[in-house]
């Protein structure tokens, strides 16, 4: 009996703690103002637009795409590198990163992100050497890509 009471108390405390991670009680109109998913004209791609507070709540962090160090004895196109944290693998086998996008008339005041496919040559520790992908200097999401995917896919929830 004492064991059962302990389990009930543990469940109640856990539920109370976890409920604090959930979404706030924002109305549907307030939620829609925090993020928007829009088609990118002329493509089948989508743009995820977030307000500054929404991006902060998701903990979005970015880093720049860089040139890979030159390896002696190699010729050809110089590869670029991104942090492995930026790489997203989809269940269909596609591999991509979220990049920051410039603002448009419809996204003024929002931070905007879009998916860009990548081809990985190899993983070297905490960087992925790319055969193709975004150009050097492009900002890629290193923290929060899964949340952007959830937003783009229409998955709601807290965390």
Secondary structure as UniProt FT lines:
FT   HELIX           2..19
FT   TURN            20..21
FT   HELIX           28..34
FT   STRAND          35..39
FT   TURN            41..42
FT   STRAND          46..50
FT   HELIX           52..58
FT   STRAND          61..64
FT   STRAND          66..67
FT   TURN            72..73
FT   STRAND          80..83
FT   HELIX           84..86
FT   STRAND          88..89
FT   TURN            91..92
FT   STRAND          95..101
FT   HELIX           105..107
FT   TURN            108..109
FT   STRAND          111..117
FT   STRAND          119..124
FT   TURN            125..126
FT   STRAND          127..132
FT   TURN            136..137
FT   STRAND          139..143
FT   HELIX           145..153
//
